Amino acid sequence: MAYRPQKPPLPETSEQLRARIPGWGVDLDPADRPSVPQEVFDPGAYGARWEFPERQPELHPRERSIEHAFLTPVFSTACPPKGLSGVVRRYAYRRFSEGRAAHWLLLVAADRIDTLESTAASYASKRPDNPFTETGVRAEFSHHGIRSRVGRGRADVKHTWMDPLVVAGPWVAAGTGIAVGASAALRRLNRAR
């Protein structure tokens, strides 16, 4: 069991493991292990005064891997899952093992969804995001952006031409979508009259 001071028992004996796995146990002889003089198993020497550490209370349900029986004794609550991204994260943890690519791809997709949710929430606030300053576009003009790249042997110069597309592309696409949607709505209203 994890988080216990005792060394967990082996599922098989040393002889069974050595017979089944070639090379298993080559470091069992202390003469073959350079760490032996420093290696001491004494949980008391490291300040562990518990049989099992005190558990942090789980005030809100947390996502947890299907490989583990319970959450670690201490876990982060700084950014609990919320919205659609939280639903995707919970599904990734509930349905797929951490060894599956689908688990990690869903978590990456949840990050992208969270970015969109945060951007939309910023527009609903009194101080929305400013993509011109927050993406570093203004700094390119005020802090010698081009001069710092040209002639310096930097690897990122190769993709400099596509940076404006990556940074501004989603904003232009969103603005275009809003404009097209608004004009279509206005045409419908005019026809209805």
C-alpha positions in Angstrom: 0.0 0.0 0.0 1.3 3.4 -0.9 2.2 6.0 1.8 3.0 3.5 4.4 6.4 3.5 6.1 6.9 -0.3 5.7 8.3 -1.7 2.5 5.5 -3.4 0.6 5.7 -7.2 0.3 6.7 -8.6 -3.1 3.8 -10.4 -4.9 6.2 -13.2 -5.6 9.3 -14.5 -3.8 12.8 -13.5 -5.0 13.4 -17.0 -6.3 10.1 -17.0 -8.4 11.0 -13.6 -9.9 14.6 -14.7 -10.7 13.3 -17.8 -12.4 10.7 -15.9 -14.4 12.6 -12.6 -15.3 16.2 -12.9 -16.6 18.5 -10.7 -14.6 16.1 -10.0 -11.8 17.8 -9.5 -8.5 21.3 -8.8 -9.7 21.6 -6.1 -7.1 20.4 -8.2 -4.1 24.0 -8.9 -3.0 25.1 -5.8 -1.0 28.6 -6.2 -2.4 27.1 -5.4 -5.9 25.3 -2.2 -4.8 27.4 1.0 -4.4 24.6 2.7 -2.4 24.7 0.2 0.5 26.8 2.2 2.9 24.4 5.2 2.6 21.2 3.1 2.3 19.3 3.0 5.6 15.7 2.1 5.9 14.6 4.1 9.0 11.3 6.0 8.5 11.8 7.6 11.9 15.0 9.3 10.8 13.1 11.3 8.1 10.5 12.7 10.3 7.6 10.3 9.5 5.7 10.0 12.7 2.6 8.4 11.3 1.4 5.1 10.0 -0.6 6.7 7.2 -0.5 10.5 6.6 -3.5 12.6 7.5 -5.8 13.0 4.5 -6.7 16.4 3.1 -10.5 16.7 3.2 -12.1 16.4 -0.2 -14.6 19.3 -0.1 -15.5 19.0 -3.8 -15.3 15.8 -5.9 -12.0 15.5 -7.6 -11.0 13.6 -10.8 -9.0 10.5 -10.0 -7.3 7.8 -12.0 -9.0 4.5 -12.4 -5.7 2.9 -11.5 -5.7 4.2 -8.0 -8.0 3.3 -5.1 -8.1 6.8 -3.7 -6.7 10.3 -4.0 -3.2 11.1 -2.7 -3.3 12.3 0.9 -2.6 15.9 -0.4 -3.9 17.2 -3.7 -4.4 20.5 -5.4 -7.6 22.5 -5.2 -6.3 25.6 -6.9 -8.1 25.0 -10.1 -11.1 22.6 -9.7 -12.7 21.4 -13.0 -15.6 23.6 -14.1 -17.9 24.0 -17.1 -17.6 21.9 -20.2 -13.9 21.4 -19.8 -14.5 19.9 -16.4 -17.0 17.5 -17.9 -14.4 16.4 -20.4 -11.7 16.0 -17.7 -14.0 13.9 -15.5 -14.9 11.7 -18.5 -11.2 11.2 -19.3 -10.4 10.1 -15.8 -13.6 8.0 -15.3 -13.4 6.2 -18.6 -9.8 5.8 -19.7 -6.6 4.5 -18.1 -3.6 6.9 -17.9 -1.8 4.5 -20.2 -4.2 5.2 -23.0 -3.7 8.0 -25.6 -7.5 8.8 -25.4 -7.0 9.9 -21.8 -4.4 12.4 -22.6 -6.0 13.6 -25.8 -9.2 14.3 -23.9 -7.2 16.3 -21.3 -5.5 18.3 -24.0 -9.0 19.0 -25.6 -10.3 20.0 -22.1 -7.4 22.5 -21.9 -8.4 24.0 -25.2 -12.1 24.2 -24.2 -11.0 25.8 -20.9 -9.2 28.5 -22.9 -12.3 29.2 -24.9 -14.5 29.3 -21.8 -12.1 31.7 -20.0 -12.0 34.0 -23.1 -15.8 34.0 -23.3 -16.0 34.7 -19.5 -13.5 37.6 -19.9 -15.9 39.3 -22.4 -18.7 39.0 -19.9 -16.6 40.8 -17.3 -16.0 44.5 -16.9 -12.4 44.1 -18.1 -12.2 41.8 -21.1 -9.0 40.4 -22.4 -6.9 42.5 -24.8 -5.4 40.1 -27.4 -3.1 42.8 -28.8 -1.2 43.3 -25.5 -1.7 39.9 -23.9 -0.3 37.9 -26.8 2.8 40.0 -27.0 2.0 41.7 -30.4 2.6 45.1 -28.9 6.0 44.1 -27.5 7.1 43.0 -31.0 7.0 46.7 -32.0 8.1 48.3 -28.8 10.9 45.9 -27.7 12.8 45.3 -31.0 11.1 42.0 -31.8 12.5 41.6 -35.4 16.0 42.8 -34.5 16.2 40.3 -31.7 15.5 37.4 -34.1 17.4 38.3 -37.3 21.1 37.3 -37.4 21.1 35.6 -34.0 20.9 32.0 -35.1 17.6 31.4 -33.3 15.6 28.3 -34.2 12.2 30.0 -33.9 12.9 32.2 -36.9 11.8 29.4 -39.2 8.2 29.7 -38.1 8.0 33.4 -37.6 6.0 33.9 -40.8 3.1 31.8 -39.3 3.1 33.4 -35.8 0.6 36.1 -36.8 -1.7 33.4 -38.3 -1.6 31.3 -35.1 -2.0 34.3 -32.8 -4.5 36.4 -34.8 -6.2 33.7 -36.8 -8.7 32.6 -34.1 -9.6 36.2 -33.3 -10.1 37.0 -37.0 -12.2 33.8 -37.4 -14.3 34.6 -34.4 -14.9 38.2 -35.5 -15.8 37.0 -39.0 -18.2 34.5 -37.5 -19.9 37.1 -35.4 -20.1 39.5 -38.3 -21.6 36.9 -40.6 -24.1 35.7 -37.9 -25.1 39.3 -37.1 -25.7 40.2 -40.8 -27.7 37.0 -41.3 -29.8 37.9 -38.3 -30.4 41.4 -39.6 -31.4 40.1 -43.0 -34.0 37.8 -41.4 -35.3 40.6 -39.3 -35.6 42.8 -42.5 -37.4 40.1 -44.4 -39.8 39.5 -41.5 -40.9 43.1 -41.6 
